[in-house]
C-alpha cells in the first residue's frame, strides 16, 4: 500500500494545489506538521457519531449532517457572549419543553389508567381531552 493511498483525501487535495517548488522545499517534519494541522481542522477525522443524509424536498435536494465526537483541535473557536447566551437559552427552553412533554405524557397515561394520586383533585387536562375527542 503506497503512502498516498493511506493519506486522507484532504491531504491529497492540499498537495495538489500546493506549488511544486514549495512542496519540494518542505522537510518531512514540516510535511507531517502540516498534515496533522489539516486533519485537526477538517471534518476528515473520525467521529463517534457521523450521520450524513440527503433528501428531496420540493424539487431540490437538501442535506443534513450530525457529527459528535471529541474536539481534538489545539485552539478553541472564539464565540461571542451573545451567541453563548442565545445557545444557553435555547438549550434551557429545549430541556424545559422536553420535561413538560414527558410530564404531560405521564399525566395522560395516569389519567387513562384511572389512577388518582390526590383524591378529588384533577387538573382537568384529561377531561378536556375527552371533550375534544367526543366533539
Backbone as JSON Lines, residues from 0, in Angstrom:
{"i":0,"aa":"X","n":[0.85,-1.17,0.0],"ca":[0.0,0.0,0.0],"c":[0.9,1.23,0.0]}
{"i":1,"aa":"X","n":[0.7,2.1,-0.93],"ca":[1.56,3.28,-1.04],"c":[1.17,4.33,-0.01]}
{"i":2,"aa":"X","n":[2.05,5.28,0.17],"ca":[1.83,6.33,1.16],"c":[0.63,7.2,0.78]}
{"i":3,"aa":"X","n":[0.43,7.42,-0.52],"ca":[-0.66,8.31,-0.94],"c":[-2.03,7.68,-0.73]}
{"i":4,"aa":"X","n":[-2.14,6.36,-0.75],"ca":[-3.46,5.74,-0.56],"c":[-3.84,5.7,0.91]}
{"i":5,"aa":"X","n":[-2.88,5.82,1.81],"ca":[-3.19,5.81,3.23],"c":[-3.55,7.2,3.74]}
{"i":6,"aa":"X","n":[-3.18,8.25,3.02],"ca":[-3.44,9.61,3.47],"c":[-4.89,10.0,3.17]}
{"i":7,"aa":"X","n":[-5.51,10.78,4.06],"ca":[-6.88,11.24,3.79],"c":[-6.94,12.11,2.53]}
{"i":8,"aa":"X","n":[-8.12,12.19,1.98],"ca":[-8.34,12.93,0.74],"c":[-7.98,14.4,0.87]}
{"i":9,"aa":"X","n":[-8.24,15.0,2.03],"ca":[-7.96,16.42,2.21],"c":[-6.46,16.71,2.07]}
{"i":10,"aa":"X","n":[-5.63,15.79,2.5],"ca":[-4.17,15.98,2.37],"c":[-3.76,15.86,0.91]}
{"i":11,"aa":"X","n":[-4.33,14.91,0.21],"ca":[-4.04,14.77,-1.22],"c":[-4.44,16.03,-1.97]}
{"i":12,"aa":"X","n":[-5.62,16.57,-1.67],"ca":[-6.07,17.79,-2.34],"c":[-5.18,18.97,-1.99]}
{"i":13,"aa":"X","n":[-4.7,19.03,-0.76],"ca":[-3.8,20.11,-0.36],"c":[-2.52,20.08,-1.18]}
{"i":14,"aa":"X","n":[-1.94,18.9,-1.32],"ca":[-0.69,18.81,-2.08],"c":[-0.9,19.04,-3.57]}
{"i":15,"aa":"X","n":[-2.09,18.79,-4.08],"ca":[-2.37,19.07,-5.49],"c":[-2.4,20.56,-5.78]}
{"i":16,"aa":"X","n":[-2.89,21.36,-4.84],"ca":[-2.97,22.8,-5.07],"c":[-1.71,23.53,-4.61]}
{"i":17,"aa":"X","n":[-0.86,22.85,-3.84],"ca":[0.38,23.47,-3.37],"c":[1.4,23.52,-4.51]}
{"i":18,"aa":"X","n":[2.08,24.62,-4.62],"ca":[3.1,24.8,-5.65],"c":[4.17,23.72,-5.49]}
{"i":19,"aa":"X","n":[4.58,23.1,-6.59],"ca":[5.56,22.02,-6.54],"c":[6.89,22.47,-5.97]}
{"i":20,"aa":"X","n":[7.29,23.69,-6.27],"ca":[8.55,24.2,-5.77],"c":[8.48,24.35,-4.24]}
{"i":21,"aa":"X","n":[7.38,24.86,-3.74],"ca":[7.21,25.0,-2.3],"c":[7.15,23.63,-1.64]}
{"i":22,"aa":"X","n":[6.47,22.71,-2.29],"ca":[6.34,21.35,-1.75],"c":[7.71,20.68,-1.67]}
{"i":23,"aa":"X","n":[8.57,20.9,-2.64],"ca":[9.91,20.3,-2.64],"c":[10.79,20.86,-1.53]}
{"i":24,"aa":"X","n":[10.53,22.08,-1.1],"ca":[11.34,22.71,-0.07],"c":[10.95,22.28,1.34]}
{"i":25,"aa":"X","n":[9.79,21.63,1.48],"ca":[9.33,21.23,2.81],"c":[10.11,20.01,3.3]}
{"i":26,"aa":"X","n":[10.49,20.04,4.55],"ca":[11.15,18.89,5.17],"c":[10.08,17.88,5.58]}
{"i":27,"aa":"X","n":[10.46,16.63,5.81],"ca":[9.46,15.64,6.25],"c":[8.76,16.04,7.55]}
{"i":28,"aa":"X","n":[9.49,16.7,8.47],"ca":[8.87,17.15,9.71],"c":[7.82,18.22,9.44]}
{"i":29,"aa":"X","n":[8.13,19.15,8.52],"ca":[7.17,20.2,8.17],"c":[5.93,19.59,7.51]}
{"i":30,"aa":"X","n":[6.15,18.63,6.62],"ca":[5.02,17.98,5.97],"c":[4.12,17.28,6.99]}
{"i":31,"aa":"X","n":[4.75,16.61,7.96],"ca":[3.96,15.91,8.98],"c":[3.16,16.89,9.82]}
{"i":32,"aa":"X","n":[3.75,18.01,10.19],"ca":[3.04,19.03,10.98],"c":[1.88,19.63,10.18]}
{"i":33,"aa":"X","n":[2.1,19.88,8.9],"ca":[1.04,20.41,8.04],"c":[-0.11,19.41,7.93]}
{"i":34,"aa":"X","n":[0.22,18.14,7.73],"ca":[-0.81,17.1,7.61],"c":[-1.59,16.96,8.91]}
{"i":35,"aa":"X","n":[-0.89,17.0,10.05],"ca":[-1.59,16.93,11.34],"c":[-2.52,18.12,11.53]}
{"i":36,"aa":"X","n":[-2.06,19.31,11.13],"ca":[-2.89,20.51,11.26],"c":[-4.11,20.42,10.36]}
{"i":37,"aa":"X","n":[-3.94,19.93,9.13],"ca":[-5.07,19.79,8.21],"c":[-6.12,18.83,8.76]}
{"i":38,"aa":"X","n":[-5.67,17.72,9.28],"ca":[-6.61,16.74,9.82],"c":[-7.33,17.28,11.04]}
{"i":39,"aa":"X","n":[-6.63,18.05,11.88],"ca":[-7.26,18.53,13.1],"c":[-8.29,19.63,12.84]}
{"i":40,"aa":"X","n":[-8.23,20.34,11.7],"ca":[-9.18,21.42,11.44],"c":[-10.22,21.06,10.39]}
{"i":41,"aa":"X","n":[-10.18,19.85,9.88],"ca":[-11.17,19.46,8.87],"c":[-12.07,18.37,9.42]}
{"i":42,"aa":"X","n":[-13.08,18.05,8.67],"ca":[-14.02,17.0,9.06],"c":[-13.56,15.62,8.63]}
{"i":43,"aa":"X","n":[-12.31,15.52,8.2],"ca":[-11.83,14.22,7.73],"c":[-11.48,13.29,8.87]}
{"i":44,"aa":"X","n":[-11.44,13.8,10.09],"ca":[-11.14,12.94,11.22],"c":[-12.38,12.13,11.59]}
{"i":45,"aa":"X","n":[-12.19,11.09,12.35],"ca":[-13.3,10.2,12.69],"c":[-14.12,10.77,13.84]}
{"i":46,"aa":"X","n":[-15.42,10.5,13.78],"ca":[-16.34,10.94,14.83],"c":[-17.07,9.72,15.36]}
{"i":47,"aa":"X","n":[-17.43,9.77,16.64],"ca":[-18.17,8.64,17.22],"c":[-19.53,8.49,16.55]}
{"i":48,"aa":"X","n":[-20.19,9.62,16.31],"ca":[-21.47,9.61,15.61],"c":[-21.31,10.47,14.36]}
{"i":49,"aa":"X","n":[-21.55,9.89,13.21],"ca":[-21.38,10.59,11.94],"c":[-22.58,10.24,11.06]}
{"i":50,"aa":"X","n":[-23.58,11.12,11.05],"ca":[-24.8,10.9,10.27],"c":[-24.83,11.94,9.16]}
{"i":51,"aa":"X","n":[-24.83,11.49,7.94],"ca":[-24.89,12.37,6.78],"c":[-26.0,11.85,5.87]}
{"i":52,"aa":"X","n":[-27.06,12.62,5.75],"ca":[-28.22,12.21,4.94],"c":[-28.61,13.34,4.0]}
{"i":53,"aa":"X","n":[-29.07,12.97,2.83],"ca":[-29.64,13.94,1.92],"c":[-31.05,13.48,1.57]}
{"i":54,"aa":"X","n":[-31.92,14.44,1.26],"ca":[-33.31,14.11,0.99],"c":[-33.9,15.11,0.01]}
{"i":55,"aa":"X","n":[-34.85,14.65,-0.82],"ca":[-35.52,15.58,-1.74],"c":[-36.6,16.36,-1.01]}
{"i":56,"aa":"X","n":[-36.76,17.63,-1.42],"ca":[-37.79,18.47,-0.81],"c":[-38.19,19.52,-1.83]}
{"i":57,"aa":"X","n":[-39.41,19.41,-2.35],"ca":[-39.97,20.34,-3.35],"c":[-39.03,20.54,-4.54]}
{"i":58,"aa":"X","n":[-38.58,19.44,-5.11],"ca":[-37.78,19.51,-6.33],"c":[-36.31,19.82,-6.13]}
{"i":59,"aa":"X","n":[-35.88,20.06,-4.91],"ca":[-34.46,20.3,-4.62],"c":[-33.98,19.23,-3.64]}
{"i":60,"aa":"X","n":[-32.68,19.07,-3.57],"ca":[-32.11,18.14,-2.59],"c":[-31.42,18.93,-1.5]}
{"i":61,"aa":"X","n":[-31.66,18.51,-0.28],"ca":[-31.05,19.14,0.89],"c":[-30.27,18.06,1.64]}
{"i":62,"aa":"X","n":[-29.36,18.5,2.47],"ca":[-28.6,17.54,3.25],"c":[-28.59,17.93,4.72]}
{"i":63,"aa":"X","n":[-28.37,16.91,5.56],"ca":[-28.29,17.1,7.0],"c":[-27.03,16.38,7.46]}
{"i":64,"aa":"X","n":[-26.25,17.03,8.3],"ca":[-25.05,16.44,8.85],"c":[-25.09,16.57,10.36]}
{"i":65,"aa":"X","n":[-24.9,15.44,11.06],"ca":[-24.82,15.46,12.5],"c":[-23.55,14.72,12.9]}
{"i":66,"aa":"X","n":[-22.62,15.44,13.52],"ca":[-21.35,14.87,13.95],"c":[-21.22,15.03,15.46]}
{"i":67,"aa":"X","n":[-20.72,14.01,16.1],"ca":[-20.5,14.09,17.54],"c":[-19.21,13.35,17.86]}
{"i":68,"aa":"X","n":[-18.35,14.0,18.6],"ca":[-17.08,13.39,18.99],"c":[-16.27,14.38,19.79]}
{"i":69,"aa":"X","n":[-15.1,13.95,20.21],"ca":[-14.22,14.82,20.99],"c":[-13.59,15.86,20.09]}
{"i":70,"aa":"X","n":[-13.45,17.06,20.62],"ca":[-12.8,18.15,19.9],"c":[-11.3,18.02,20.12]}
{"i":71,"aa":"X","n":[-10.58,17.66,19.07],"ca":[-9.14,17.42,19.18],"c":[-8.31,18.61,18.72]}
{"i":72,"aa":"X","n":[-8.97,19.72,18.42],"ca":[-8.21,20.89,17.99],"c":[-7.44,21.48,19.17]}
{"i":73,"aa":"X","n":[-6.31,22.04,18.87],"ca":[-5.49,22.65,19.91],"c":[-6.0,24.04,20.27]}
{"i":74,"aa":"X","n":[-6.53,24.75,19.31],"ca":[-7.07,26.09,19.56],"c":[-8.58,26.03,19.55]}
{"i":75,"aa":"X","n":[-9.19,26.64,20.54],"ca":[-10.65,26.67,20.61],"c":[-11.2,27.78,19.73]}
{"i":76,"aa":"X","n":[-12.41,27.58,19.25],"ca":[-13.07,28.61,18.45],"c":[-13.54,29.72,19.37]}
{"i":77,"aa":"X","n":[-13.41,30.94,18.88],"ca":[-13.87,32.08,19.66],"c":[-15.36,32.28,19.41]}
{"i":78,"aa":"X","n":[-16.12,32.37,20.5],"ca":[-17.55,32.61,20.4],"c":[-17.89,33.89,21.15]}
{"i":79,"aa":"X","n":[-18.82,34.62,20.61],"ca":[-19.22,35.86,21.27],"c":[-20.11,35.54,22.48]}
{"i":80,"aa":"X","n":[-20.2,36.48,23.37],"ca":[-21.03,36.32,24.56],"c":[-22.5,36.2,24.17]}
{"i":81,"aa":"X","n":[-22.92,36.94,23.15],"ca":[-24.31,36.88,22.7],"c":[-24.66,35.48,22.2]}
{"i":82,"aa":"X","n":[-23.77,34.87,21.46],"ca":[-24.02,33.52,20.95],"c":[-24.13,32.53,22.11]}
{"i":83,"aa":"X","n":[-23.27,32.66,23.1],"ca":[-23.34,31.78,24.26],"c":[-24.66,31.95,25.01]}
{"i":84,"aa":"X","n":[-25.11,33.18,25.16],"ca":[-26.38,33.44,25.86],"c":[-27.55,32.84,25.08]}
{"i":85,"aa":"X","n":[-27.56,33.04,23.77],"ca":[-28.64,32.5,22.94],"c":[-28.65,30.99,22.98]}
{"i":86,"aa":"X","n":[-27.48,30.35,22.87],"ca":[-27.41,28.89,22.91],"c":[-27.87,28.38,24.27]}
{"i":87,"aa":"X","n":[-27.47,29.05,25.34],"ca":[-27.89,28.65,26.68],"c":[-29.41,28.74,26.83]}
{"i":88,"aa":"X","n":[-29.99,29.83,26.33],"ca":[-31.45,30.0,26.42],"c":[-32.16,28.93,25.58]}
{"i":89,"aa":"X","n":[-31.66,28.65,24.39],"ca":[-32.28,27.62,23.55],"c":[-32.2,26.24,24.2]}
{"i":90,"aa":"X","n":[-31.06,25.93,24.79],"ca":[-30.93,24.64,25.48],"c":[-31.87,24.58,26.67]}
{"i":91,"aa":"X","n":[-31.96,25.66,27.43],"ca":[-32.85,25.72,28.58],"c":[-34.3,25.5,28.18]}
{"i":92,"aa":"X","n":[-34.75,26.21,27.13],"ca":[-36.12,26.04,26.67],"c":[-36.35,24.64,26.1]}
{"i":93,"aa":"X","n":[-35.35,24.08,25.42],"ca":[-35.48,22.72,24.9],"c":[-35.64,21.7,26.01]}
{"i":94,"aa":"X","n":[-34.82,21.81,27.05],"ca":[-34.92,20.89,28.19],"c":[-36.25,21.09,28.91]}
{"i":95,"aa":"X","n":[-36.67,22.33,29.1],"ca":[-37.94,22.62,29.76],"c":[-39.11,22.06,28.96]}
{"i":96,"aa":"X","n":[-39.09,22.25,27.65],"ca":[-40.15,21.73,26.78],"c":[-40.18,20.21,26.83]}
{"i":97,"aa":"X","n":[-39.02,19.58,26.77],"ca":[-38.96,18.12,26.83],"c":[-39.48,17.58,28.16]}
{"i":98,"aa":"X","n":[-39.1,18.25,29.25],"ca":[-39.58,17.84,30.57],"c":[-41.09,17.97,30.67]}
{"i":99,"aa":"X","n":[-41.64,19.08,30.17],"ca":[-43.1,19.27,30.22],"c":[-43.82,18.24,29.35]}
{"i":100,"aa":"X","n":[-43.25,17.89,28.22],"ca":[-43.87,16.85,27.37],"c":[-43.89,15.5,28.07]}
{"i":101,"aa":"X","n":[-42.79,15.15,28.74],"ca":[-42.74,13.88,29.47],"c":[-43.75,13.89,30.61]}
{"i":102,"aa":"X","n":[-43.81,15.0,31.36],"ca":[-44.76,15.08,32.47],"c":[-46.21,15.0,31.98]}
{"i":103,"aa":"X","n":[-46.51,15.67,30.87],"ca":[-47.86,15.61,30.31],"c":[-48.2,14.19,29.86]}
{"i":104,"aa":"X","n":[-47.25,13.52,29.23],"ca":[-47.49,12.14,28.8],"c":[-47.74,11.23,29.99]}
{"i":105,"aa":"X","n":[-46.93,11.39,31.04],"ca":[-47.15,10.58,32.25],"c":[-48.51,10.89,32.88]}
{"i":106,"aa":"X","n":[-48.9,12.15,32.91],"ca":[-50.21,12.53,33.47],"c":[-51.35,11.92,32.65]}
{"i":107,"aa":"X","n":[-51.21,11.96,31.32],"ca":[-52.26,11.41,30.47],"c":[-52.36,9.89,30.65]}
{"i":108,"aa":"X","n":[-51.22,9.22,30.76],"ca":[-51.24,7.77,31.0],"c":[-51.87,7.44,32.35]}
{"i":109,"aa":"X","n":[-51.54,8.23,33.38],"ca":[-52.12,8.05,34.72],"c":[-53.63,8.23,34.67]}
{"i":110,"aa":"X","n":[-54.06,9.28,33.98],"ca":[-55.49,9.55,33.9],"c":[-56.21,8.48,33.09]}
{"i":111,"aa":"X","n":[-55.6,7.99,32.02],"ca":[-56.22,6.95,31.22],"c":[-56.37,5.65,32.01]}
{"i":112,"aa":"X","n":[-55.41,5.41,32.91],"ca":[-55.48,4.21,33.74],"c":[-56.44,4.38,34.92]}
{"i":113,"aa":"X","n":[-56.93,5.6,35.15],"ca":[-57.89,5.86,36.23],"c":[-57.24,5.96,37.6]}
{"i":114,"aa":"X","n":[-55.98,6.34,37.65],"ca":[-55.27,6.45,38.93],"c":[-55.39,7.87,39.44]}
{"i":115,"aa":"X","n":[-55.81,8.01,40.69],"ca":[-55.89,9.32,41.34],"c":[-54.8,9.4,42.4]}
{"i":116,"aa":"X","n":[-53.87,10.31,42.24],"ca":[-52.81,10.48,43.23],"c":[-53.32,11.27,44.42]}
{"i":117,"aa":"X","n":[-54.14,12.29,44.16],"ca":[-54.75,13.1,45.22],"c":[-56.26,12.98,45.04]}
{"i":118,"aa":"X","n":[-56.94,12.49,46.07],"ca":[-58.39,12.24,45.99],"c":[-59.15,13.54,45.72]}
{"i":119,"aa":"X","n":[-60.09,13.48,44.78],"ca":[-60.97,14.59,44.41],"c":[-60.22,15.82,43.91]}
{"i":120,"aa":"X","n":[-59.04,15.63,43.34],"ca":[-58.32,16.76,42.72],"c":[-57.89,16.33,41.33]}
{"i":121,"aa":"X","n":[-58.31,17.13,40.34],"ca":[-57.96,16.85,38.95],"c":[-57.53,18.16,38.29]}
{"i":122,"aa":"X","n":[-56.51,18.06,37.46],"ca":[-56.03,19.25,36.74],"c":[-57.02,19.62,35.65]}
{"i":123,"aa":"X","n":[-57.65,18.63,35.06],"ca":[-58.66,18.9,34.05],"c":[-58.2,18.66,32.62]}
{"i":124,"aa":"X","n":[-56.97,18.31,32.44],"ca":[-56.46,18.09,31.08],"c":[-57.1,16.84,30.47]}
{"i":125,"aa":"X","n":[-57.24,15.78,31.28],"ca":[-57.83,14.56,30.77],"c":[-59.29,14.79,30.37]}
{"i":126,"aa":"X","n":[-60.06,15.5,31.2],"ca":[-61.47,15.79,30.87],"c":[-61.55,16.66,29.62]}
{"i":127,"aa":"X","n":[-60.66,17.63,29.49],"ca":[-60.63,18.47,28.3],"c":[-60.33,17.63,27.06]}
{"i":128,"aa":"X","n":[-59.4,16.68,27.19],"ca":[-59.04,15.81,26.07],"c":[-60.22,14.94,25.65]}
{"i":129,"aa":"X","n":[-60.94,14.42,26.65],"ca":[-62.11,13.6,26.33],"c":[-63.22,14.43,25.68]}
{"i":130,"aa":"X","n":[-63.37,15.69,26.11],"ca":[-64.41,16.53,25.5],"c":[-64.05,16.84,24.06]}
{"i":131,"aa":"X","n":[-62.78,17.01,23.76],"ca":[-62.37,17.23,22.36],"c":[-62.6,15.98,21.53]}
{"i":132,"aa":"X","n":[-62.32,14.85,22.12],"ca":[-62.47,13.58,21.42],"c":[-63.94,13.28,21.13]}
{"i":133,"aa":"X","n":[-64.85,13.66,22.01],"ca":[-66.28,13.38,21.85],"c":[-66.94,14.36,20.88]}
{"i":134,"aa":"X","n":[-66.35,15.52,20.67],"ca":[-66.98,16.52,19.77],"c":[-66.72,16.19,18.36]}
